[in-house]
Amino acid sequence: QPEDQHILLMFQNPTEMRPAGGFIGSFGVLTLNRGNLKEIKIDDIYNADRQLNLKLLPPKELRGVTPTWGARDANWFFDFPTSAGKVISLMEESDLFKKEKIVFRGAIAINTNVLQSILSATGPIEIEKYQMTITPQNFLEELQREVEAGRDKKPGQNPKKILSVLSPILMEKIGSLSGSDKNKLAISLKNHLGRKDIMVYSDSPQMQNFFESYGIAGDVIDLPENHSGDYLAVINANIAGGKTDAVTSQHISMQSSIGADGKILNQVSITRKHSGESKEDWWYSVPNKNYLKILVPENSKLLSMKGNDRGITDNAANKTGNLKYDADLASIEKSAVILDAFRAFLGREFGKFSFGAWVITKPGESKTVTVQYQNGVDLKIRNNMKYEFIFEKQSGVEGSFEYSIAAPPGYAWRENGKSIFEYGTQQIKAREIITLTLLKA
């Protein structure tokens, strides 16, 4: 295009999780002209939010933390296209861009661990102004410390200034890489795309379909009608829990069994371990306050939930004032029903049911939440029946996943010749799809 085209870079920090990825502490504006990179500017997300005159009601879990909803918290939706569109709309409403009539044609979300791979390719980077050497091993803690308690953490200063200093040095280093090193970096970035460390969104339906077809859009899959199988997604949101997701590990275990009647009974256990008890920086050594959501097929029935905590109460939770209610947020929140017996919520979003609950893990402790539910699907049990299980990973959350499924009585799985099929991984892909076939035993 002959005019400047602007792409929003969303730098998501997984040390403070939000549904679409980490907290957006910083952003970049990528300017293209006729397909060529013209400019990259990096800024603090709060600079845009301070100039946002639109007064929106924040998500209910955030109402005790922030009075209004801003771009910094707008990646609140597990479906990245929805989150990206929401962040863009708020950025464009900010006077930072509105006065110059700047619109964004798309967005690219980048997790901080992508920087680790880039530094592995470029080698250590000296930032003379800050008397600092950034390496793949120390970059996260060093940058976090500078942003939270460094020289620029003063009234009227930009605490994210170090990122503006680092980015041109980084770009220059990447440009000077040898051909073989660029190849290695490209392979590394491809792996990041496959794990949702990088997600891409476009306002063009044609481009968006292209991104979705290659599995790099971070979209929530639409299950076909009468889906012969199961679905799971586990979503975390850190609410005033410091940067403790950097020191909190997660293991997900799912055990399924198919009855003779074709009903699927599931037990999902989520274990979170907080290892920040010996960290000097306070933002790693506070309790991890996590709002957990589990997405399952529609019409699933919650049978039990154990190990979760009572909701974090706050006086602002039900105060809406004169704030406007975002339509996408309202459609999710107004579907939620409190399940007092389970200290949980039942809701509906993106064609799925959701079970929501609070999980608070103290430093040095481990906590397991166990959920039992019946899938809303009734399978037609028969020989050679195909069964498909889909697990969608949350961007920025690393950990392990184990899955087992027991065939109905009198049947076995073709893939291993046994009545129980098991799968496990330490490197969860953006979308894990397991396709199995039932055989009469």
C-alpha positions in Angstrom: 0.0 0.0 0.0 1.3 3.5 -0.7 0.3 4.8 2.7 2.0 3.8 6.0 0.6 0.7 7.5 0.7 0.2 11.3 1.0 -3.2 13.1 0.7 -3.4 16.9 3.4 -5.4 18.7 2.0 -6.7 22.0 4.8 -7.7 24.3 3.2 -10.2 26.6 5.0 -10.9 29.9 4.2 -14.5 31.0 5.5 -13.8 34.6 2.0 -12.2 35.1 -0.5 -14.3 33.2 -3.6 -13.2 31.4 -6.0 -15.4 29.4 -4.5 -14.5 25.9 -0.9 -14.6 27.3 1.1 -12.5 29.7 0.4 -9.0 30.9 1.0 -6.3 28.2 3.4 -4.1 29.9 4.9 -2.7 26.8 3.9 -2.4 23.1 5.5 -1.5 19.8 4.3 0.2 16.7 5.6 -1.4 13.5 5.3 0.9 10.5 5.4 -0.6 7.0 5.4 1.2 3.7 5.0 -0.8 0.4 6.0 -3.9 2.3 9.2 -2.4 3.7 10.0 -1.9 7.4 10.0 1.9 7.9 10.1 2.2 11.7 9.7 0.5 15.1 8.7 2.5 18.2 8.4 1.0 21.7 6.4 2.5 24.5 4.9 1.8 27.9 1.3 0.6 27.7 0.4 2.9 30.6 1.3 5.9 28.3 -1.5 4.9 26.0 -4.0 4.1 28.8 -3.4 7.4 30.5 -4.6 9.1 27.3 -7.7 6.8 27.0 -10.9 8.7 27.6 -13.2 5.8 27.1 -14.4 4.6 30.5 -15.1 0.9 30.4 -16.1 -1.5 33.2 -13.2 -3.9 33.8 -13.6 -7.7 34.0 -15.2 -8.6 37.4 -12.0 -10.4 38.6 -10.1 -7.1 38.1 -12.5 -4.7 39.7 -10.7 -4.7 43.0 -7.4 -4.0 41.2 -8.3 -1.3 38.6 -11.2 1.2 38.4 -11.4 1.1 34.6 -10.5 -1.3 31.8 -7.5 -0.3 29.6 -5.5 -1.7 26.8 -3.1 -3.2 29.3 -5.8 -5.7 30.5 -7.7 -6.1 27.2 -6.0 -9.4 26.3 -8.6 -10.9 28.7 -10.0 -13.4 26.1 -8.5 -16.8 25.6 -9.3 -16.4 21.9 -6.4 -14.3 20.6 -8.3 -12.7 17.7 -10.9 -11.4 20.1 -8.2 -10.1 22.5 -6.1 -8.5 19.7 -9.2 -6.8 18.3 -10.0 -5.5 21.8 -6.5 -4.2 22.5 -6.4 -2.5 19.1 -9.8 -0.8 19.6 -8.7 0.7 22.9 -5.3 1.8 21.5 -7.0 3.6 18.7 -9.3 5.3 21.2 -6.3 6.6 23.1 -5.3 10.2 22.2 -1.8 8.9 21.7 -3.1 7.5 18.4 -6.5 9.0 17.9 -5.2 12.6 17.4 -3.0 11.4 14.5 -5.8 9.1 13.2 -3.5 6.1 13.4 -5.2 2.7 12.9 -3.7 -0.7 13.3 -4.1 -3.3 10.5 -3.1 -6.1 12.7 -1.3 -7.3 15.8 1.6 -9.6 16.7 1.8 -10.9 20.2 5.3 -11.8 21.4 6.2 -13.6 24.7 9.4 -12.7 26.5 10.9 -16.2 26.0 11.2 -15.3 22.3 13.8 -12.8 23.3 15.7 -15.6 25.0 16.0 -17.4 21.6 17.0 -14.2 19.9 19.7 -13.6 22.5 20.9 -17.2 22.1 21.5 -16.4 18.4 23.0 -12.9 18.8 25.0 -13.6 21.9 25.3 -11.3 25.0 24.3 -7.6 24.5 26.0 -4.7 26.3 23.7 -1.9 27.3 26.2 0.8 28.3 23.7 3.4 29.4 22.5 1.0 32.1 25.8 -0.7 32.8 24.2 -4.0 32.0 25.0 -7.1 30.0 21.9 -9.0 28.8 22.2 -12.8 28.2 19.7 -15.6 27.6 20.0 -16.6 31.2 19.6 -13.3 33.0 17.6 -11.1 30.6 14.2 -11.6 32.3 15.2 -10.9 35.9 17.5 -8.0 34.9 14.9 -6.3 32.7 12.2 -7.0 35.3 14.3 -5.5 38.1 15.1 -2.4 36.0 11.4 -1.9 35.1 10.2 -2.4 38.7 12.9 -0.7 40.7 15.5 0.8 38.3 16.6 4.4 37.6 13.6 5.2 35.4 11.1 4.1 38.0 10.5 7.8 39.0 7.5 10.2 38.6 7.5 11.5 35.1 9.9 8.9 33.9 9.3 5.9 31.6 10.2 2.7 33.5 10.1 0.8 30.2 12.7 3.1 28.6 15.3 0.3 28.7 13.3 -1.6 26.1 13.6 1.4 23.7 17.3 1.4 24.2 17.6 -2.4 23.8 15.5 -2.8 20.6 17.7 -1.0 18.0 20.8 -2.8 19.4 18.9 -6.1 19.1 17.8 -5.3 15.5 21.3 -4.4 14.5 22.6 -7.7 16.0 20.0 -9.7 14.1 20.8 -8.0 10.9 24.5 -8.8 11.2 23.9 -12.6 11.8 25.5 -15.0 9.4 23.2 -17.0 7.0 23.5 -20.2 9.1 22.7 -18.3 12.3 19.7 -16.7 10.7 18.5 -20.1 9.7 18.9 -21.4 13.2 16.9 -18.4 14.5 14.2 -18.9 11.9 13.8 -22.5 13.1 13.6 -21.4 16.7 11.0 -18.8 15.8 9.0 -21.4 14.0 9.0 -23.5 17.2 7.8 -20.5 19.1 4.9 -20.1 16.7 4.0 -23.8 17.2 3.7 -23.2 21.0 1.8 -19.9 20.8 4.7 -17.8 22.0 4.1 -15.7 18.8 0.5 -15.1 17.6 -0.6 -13.1 14.6 -3.9 -11.2 13.9 -5.1 -9.2 10.9 -8.2 -7.1 10.3 -8.3 -8.6 6.8 -10.5 -11.7 6.8 -8.4 -13.2 4.0 -5.2 -12.8 5.9 -6.8 -13.9 9.1 -8.0 -17.1 7.5 -4.4 -17.6 6.2 -3.0 -17.3 9.8 -5.6 -19.6 11.2 -4.9 -22.3 8.5 -1.3 -22.3 9.6 -2.2 -22.5 13.3 -0.5 -19.2 14.3 -3.6 -17.1 15.0 -4.2 -18.3 18.6 -7.9 -18.8 17.8 -10.2 -21.1 19.8 -11.2 -24.0 17.7 -14.9 -24.4 16.7 -16.0 -27.9 17.5 -18.1 -29.5 14.8 -21.7 -30.4 15.6 -22.0 -33.8 17.3 -18.2 -33.8 17.8 -17.2 -37.4 18.4 -14.6 -36.7 21.1 -13.6 -34.3 23.8 -12.0 -30.9 24.3 -10.0 -29.2 27.1 -8.3 -25.8 27.7 -6.8 -24.6 31.0 -6.6 -20.8 31.4 -4.8 -18.9 34.1 -5.1 -15.2 35.1 -2.8 -13.7 37.6 -4.7 -11.1 39.7 -2.4 -9.0 41.9 0.0 -11.9 42.4 3.2 -10.1 41.5 5.3 -11.7 38.8 5.0 -15.1 40.4 4.1 -17.0 37.3 7.8 -16.9 36.6 8.4 -19.2 39.5 5.2 -21.2 39.4 5.1 -24.5 37.5 2.0 -26.3 36.3 1.2 -29.9 35.6 -2.2 -30.9 34.0 -3.4 -34.5 34.2 -6.6 -35.7 32.5 -8.2 -39.1 32.9 -11.2 -40.0 30.8 -13.4 -43.1 30.5 -16.1 -43.9 28.1 -19.1 -45.8 29.5 -21.1 -48.5 27.7 -23.8 -45.8 27.2 -21.4 -43.5 25.3 -21.1 -41.0 28.0 -17.6 -39.6 28.8 -16.5 -39.1 32.5 -13.5 -36.9 33.0 -11.2 -36.0 35.9 -8.8 -33.1 35.4 -6.1 -32.4 38.0 -4.1 -29.2 37.8 -1.1 -29.0 40.1 0.6 -25.6 40.6 3.9 -25.3 42.5 5.3 -21.9 43.7 9.1 -21.9 44.0 9.6 -18.3 44.8 10.2 -18.5 48.5 14.0 -17.8 48.2 13.8 -15.0 45.7 15.0 -11.6 46.9 12.7 -9.5 44.7 9.3 -9.1 46.3 7.4 -9.6 43.1 8.5 -13.2 43.0 7.9 -14.1 46.6 4.2 -13.1 47.1 1.3 -15.6 46.8 0.4 -16.6 43.3 -3.3 -15.4 43.1 -4.7 -17.2 40.1 -8.2 -17.2 38.6 -8.5 -20.5 36.8 -10.8 -21.4 34.0 -11.3 -24.8 32.4 -13.0 -24.8 29.0 -14.9 -28.0 28.1 -17.6 -29.0 25.5 -21.0 -27.4 25.9 -23.6 -29.1 28.2 -20.9 -30.7 30.3 -22.0 -31.3 33.9 -19.7 -30.4 36.8 -19.8 -33.2 39.4 -17.1 -32.1 41.9 -14.3 -29.6 42.4 -11.7 -29.8 45.1 -8.6 -27.9 46.2 -9.8 -24.5 45.0 -10.1 -21.4 47.2 -12.9 -19.1 48.0 -13.2 -16.1 45.8 -11.1 -13.0 46.5 -13.7 -10.5 47.8 -13.4 -6.8 47.2 -15.7 -3.9 47.7 -15.4 -2.8 44.1 -16.5 -6.1 42.6 -20.1 -5.0 42.1 -19.7 -1.3 41.7 -20.2 -0.3 38.1 -20.9 3.4 38.4 -21.3 5.2 35.0 -18.9 2.9 33.2 -19.8 1.3 29.9 -20.0 -2.5 29.7 -18.0 -3.9 26.8 -20.3 -6.2 24.7 -17.9 -9.1 24.3 -17.1 -9.1 28.0 -20.8 -8.7 29.0 -21.8 -11.7 26.9 -19.3 -13.9 28.9 -19.9 -12.5 32.3 -23.7 -12.4 32.1 -23.7 -16.1 31.3 -21.9 -17.0 34.5 -23.7 -18.8 37.3 -22.3 -19.2 40.8 -22.0 -22.8 42.0 -21.9 -22.3 45.7 -21.4 -26.0 46.5 -18.1 -26.0 44.5 -17.0 -22.5 45.2 -16.9 -22.1 41.4 -18.5 -20.5 38.4 -20.2 -22.0 35.4 -20.1 -19.9 32.3 -20.2 -20.1 28.5 -17.7 -18.6 26.0 -16.5 -19.3 22.5 -18.9 -22.2 22.1 -17.7 -23.9 25.2 -18.7 -24.3 28.9 -16.3 -22.9 31.4 -15.7 -23.8 35.0 -14.0 -21.0 36.9 -12.4 -20.9 40.4 -9.7 -19.2 42.4 -6.4 -21.0 43.2 -4.0 -19.2 45.6 -0.6 -20.8 46.0 1.8 -19.5 48.7 5.6 -19.4 48.2 7.2 -22.8 48.8 3.8 -24.6 48.5 2.1 -26.8 46.0 -1.7 -26.9 45.3 -3.8 -29.3 43.3 -7.3 -28.6 42.0 -9.2 -31.7 40.9 -12.3 -31.4 38.8 -14.7 -34.2 37.8 -17.3 -33.6 35.1 -19.4 -35.4 32.5 -18.9 -34.4 28.9 -22.0 -33.2 27.2 -21.4 -35.5 24.2 -23.2 -38.8 23.8 -21.0 -41.1 21.6 -22.5 -43.6 19.3 -20.4 -46.6 20.3 -19.5 -48.9 17.4 -16.6 -50.7 15.8 -14.2 -48.5 13.9 -15.6 -45.4 15.6 -13.2 -42.4 15.4 -12.5 -40.5 18.6 -10.8 -37.1 18.6 -9.4 -35.3 21.7 -8.3 -31.7 21.4 -6.2 -29.8 24.0 -5.5 -26.1 23.5 -2.5 -24.6 25.2 -2.5 -21.1 26.8 0.0 -18.8 25.4 3.0 -18.3 27.7 2.2 -21.1 30.1 4.8 -23.8 30.1 4.4 -27.2 31.9 3.6 -30.8 31.3 0.4 -32.6 30.2 -0.7 -36.2 30.7 -3.8 -37.7 29.1 -5.3 -41.2 29.4 -8.6 -42.5 28.1 -10.3 -45.8 28.8 -12.3 -47.4 26.0 -15.9 -48.6 26.7 -16.3 -52.2 27.9 -15.6 -54.7 25.2 -13.5 -52.3 23.1 -9.8 -51.4 22.7 -7.9 -48.7 20.9 -6.5 -49.6 17.5 -3.5 -47.4 18.0 -2.0 -49.4 20.9 -4.2 -52.5 21.1 -5.1 -51.8 24.7 -8.2 -50.7 26.5 -6.5 -47.6 27.8 -4.5 -45.1 25.7 -2.0 -42.9 27.3 -0.2 -39.8 26.1 2.2 -37.3 27.8 4.4 -34.4 26.9 6.7 -31.8 28.5 6.5 -29.5 25.4 2.9 -28.7 24.8 2.0 -27.6 21.3 -0.5 -24.8 20.6 -3.1 -27.4 19.8 -2.7 -31.0 20.7 -5.0 -33.3 18.6 -5.2 -37.0 19.4 -7.2 -39.1 16.9 -8.1 -42.7 18.0 -10.1 -45.6 16.6 -12.3 -48.0 18.6 -12.1 -51.7 17.9 -14.2 -54.5 19.3 -12.0 -56.5 21.7 
